Amino acid sequence: MFKSKFILVIFALSLSCLAHANPNRTGLEKEVLATFQSLVEASKRLDTKSYFQHFDADKFIGLNSDGTNWNSIDELTPVINVGFSSIQKVNSLEFLNVKVSVIDDYTAILVNEFSQSVLLKNGTTYTFSGGGTQVWSKHSGQWKLVSVSASNKPSASTP
């Protein structure tokens, strides 16, 4: 009898700890999602200045969809600048499956699937989709990207 009461007390205490931990995790998840949404809006506006404000320039590294590394923000910057400057208009940019995993009060991982259509300045419409992983850090006091990885889904016409 004592053993079963002891187990129930331990179980109740563990649930109590989870109940207290979840609101903070939910709040952190909402913060990361809000910052991610700000990054998305900067992308839609093709606003490189606002876009790069979401990155921790001192700590950033990443993986391009072609399998090459970005070993610093200096390697990512020209890719984004050229990409944004070649686009006349973002027709659509949708994130269909976004999930945040809060690691601790200062680190979160966001994964997403996306679909995008852009009108290039040469008049061509380019539609593509894929996914990404983002590592967000709050060690600087604000949520900043310290790493991204990108992937592209093969198009329907790709064998």
Secondary structure, DSSP 8 states (H G I E B T S, - for coil): -HHHHHHHHHHHHHHHHHHHHHHHHHHHHHHHHHHHHHHHHHHHTT-HHHHHTTB-TTT-EEE-TTS-EE-SHHHHHHHHHHHHHTEEEEEEEEE---EEEEEETTEEEEEEEEEEEEEETTS-EEEEEEEEEEEEE-TTSS-EEEEEEEEE---TT--
